[in-house]
Amino acid sequence: MDEIIKAFHIDWRLMLAQIVNFAIVIFVLWKFAYKPILKIMKERSERVAKGLRDAEESERKLKSADEEKESILKQASAQGQTIIEEVNTNAENLRKEKLEKTGAEAQKIIVQAKEQIQAERSKMLSELRRELGELVMLASSKITKEKIKPQVNDELINQTLDELEKGKDIKI
């Protein structure tokens, strides 16, 4: 070994100093470079892992929000359909109610018109009978050539009207 040391011109003191220098450099690099780099890499790895967890959580929340949105949309659609059906039912009921009310009013108008027509008819018949009685009396007074007293005239008119109402033939 001495021969190798002399052949390569190795000095053991220099070698020891270089080993100590190397150890110091290694210690300094480990203390001030490797350890902070390792710490930074560890923190970065943790941040990346946290970012991945957060991304997975966000994806899960997004999926849950999409499902909730779909559920809300379905519920809103169902409520909208229910409201539309309710409005249609109310409109149909209102239409039927208006039709019934209009029908009742029309029927009432028809009944009133019939009553009015009947009253006018009765009035006209009464006037016609009175005039017919007066004509009959006038004709009979011309036939008998004498004037009948107004009281007797009214009695004959009323008697004639009564007979007409009963459907009997008039006696002159």
C-alpha positions in Angstrom: 0.0 0.0 0.0 2.9 2.3 0.6 3.8 1.9 -3.0 0.4 2.9 -4.2 0.5 6.0 -2.0 3.9 6.9 -3.3 2.9 6.1 -6.9 -0.1 8.3 -6.8 1.6 10.9 -4.6 -1.1 10.8 -1.9 -0.5 12.7 1.3 -2.4 11.4 4.2 -2.6 14.8 5.9 -4.0 16.3 2.8 -6.3 13.4 2.4 -7.5 13.9 6.0 -8.0 17.6 5.4 -10.0 16.8 2.2 -12.1 14.3 4.1 -12.8 16.9 6.8 -13.5 19.5 4.2 -15.8 17.1 2.3 -17.6 16.3 5.6 -18.0 20.0 6.3 -19.4 20.7 2.8 -21.7 17.7 3.1 -22.9 19.0 6.5 -23.4 22.5 5.2 -25.2 21.3 2.1 -27.3 18.9 4.2 -28.1 21.6 6.8 -28.7 24.6 4.5 -29.6 23.0 1.1 -30.8 19.4 1.4 -32.9 19.9 4.5 -34.7 23.0 3.3 -35.2 21.5 -0.2 -36.5 18.3 1.5 -38.8 20.4 3.6 -40.0 22.4 0.6 -40.5 19.2 -1.4 -42.5 17.7 1.5 -44.6 20.8 1.8 -45.2 20.8 -1.9 -46.1 17.1 -1.9 -48.6 17.8 0.9 -50.0 20.7 -1.0 -50.3 18.6 -4.1 -52.0 15.8 -2.1 -54.3 18.4 -0.4 -55.0 19.9 -3.9 -56.0 16.4 -5.1 -58.2 15.8 -2.1 -59.8 19.2 -2.5 -60.3 18.6 -6.2 -61.9 15.2 -5.4 -64.1 16.9 -2.8 -65.0 19.7 -5.2 -65.9 17.1 -7.8 -68.0 15.2 -5.3 -69.7 18.5 -4.3 -70.3 19.4 -7.9 -71.8 16.1 -8.6 -74.0 16.4 -5.5 -75.0 20.0 -6.6 -75.9 18.7 -10.1 -78.0 15.9 -8.6 -79.7 18.5 -6.3 -80.2 20.8 -9.2 -81.8 18.0 -11.2 -84.0 17.1 -8.2 -85.1 20.8 -7.8 -85.8 21.1 -11.5 -87.9 17.9 -11.4 -89.8 19.2 -8.4 -90.3 22.6 -9.9 -91.5 21.0 -13.1 -94.0 18.9 -11.1 -95.2 21.9 -9.2 -95.5 23.9 -12.4 -97.6 21.1 -13.9 -99.7 20.9 -10.8 -100.3 24.7 -10.9 -101.2 24.5 -14.6 -103.7 21.7 -14.0 -105.1 23.6 -11.0 -105.5 26.8 -13.1 -107.1 24.8 -15.9 -109.5 23.2 -13.4 -110.3 26.6 -11.9 -110.8 28.1 -15.4 -113.1 25.2 -16.3 -115.1 25.5 -13.1 -115.4 29.3 -13.6 -116.5 28.7 -17.2 -119.2 26.2 -16.1 -120.3 28.6 -13.3 -120.6 31.5 -15.7 -122.5 29.2 -18.2 -124.9 28.2 -15.4 -125.3 31.7 -14.3 -125.9 32.9 -17.8 -128.4 30.1 -18.4 -130.2 30.9 -15.2 -130.3 34.6 -16.2 -131.6 33.7 -19.6 -134.2 31.4 -18.1 -135.2 34.2 -15.8 -135.5 36.6 -18.7 -137.6 34.1 -20.6 -139.9 33.6 -17.7 -140.3 37.3 -17.2 -141.0 37.8 -20.9 -143.6 35.0 -20.8 -145.2 36.6 -17.8 -145.2 40.0 -19.5 -146.6 38.5 -22.7 -149.3 36.7 -20.7 -150.2 39.9 -18.8 -150.4 41.9 -22.1 -152.4 39.1 -23.6 -154.8 39.1 -20.7 -155.1 42.9 -20.8 -155.7 42.8 -24.6 -158.3 40.1 -24.2 -160.0 42.0 -21.5 -160.0 45.2 -23.6 -161.2 43.2 -26.6 -164.1 41.7 -24.6 -165.1 45.1 -23.3 -165.0 46.6 -26.8 -166.9 43.6 -28.1 -169.5 44.0 -25.4 -169.9 47.7 -26.2 -170.2 46.9 -29.9 -172.8 44.2 -29.1 -174.7 46.7 -26.9 -174.5 49.4 -29.5 -175.7 46.9 -32.1 -178.5 45.7 -29.9 -179.5 49.3 -29.0 -179.8 50.1 -32.7 -181.8 47.0 -33.2 -184.1 47.9 -30.4 -183.9 51.6 -31.3 -183.8 52.6 -27.8 -181.0 53.7 -25.6 -180.3 51.5 -22.6 -179.4 53.1 -19.4 -175.7 53.2 -18.6 -176.1 51.1 -15.5 -178.0 48.4 -17.4 -175.5 48.8 -20.2 -172.6 48.0 -17.8 -174.5 45.0 -16.4 -175.2 43.6 -19.9 -171.5 44.1 -20.8 -170.3 42.3 -17.7 -172.8 39.5 -18.2 -171.7 39.1 -21.8 -168.0 39.1 -20.8 -168.7 36.4 -18.2 -170.5 34.3 -20.8 -167.6 34.8 -23.2 -165.1 33.7 -20.6 -167.2 30.6 -19.9 -167.3 29.8 -23.5 -171.1 30.1 -23.8 -172.9 31.6 -26.7 -174.1 35.1 -26.2 -177.8 35.6 -25.8 -179.2 38.8 -27.2 
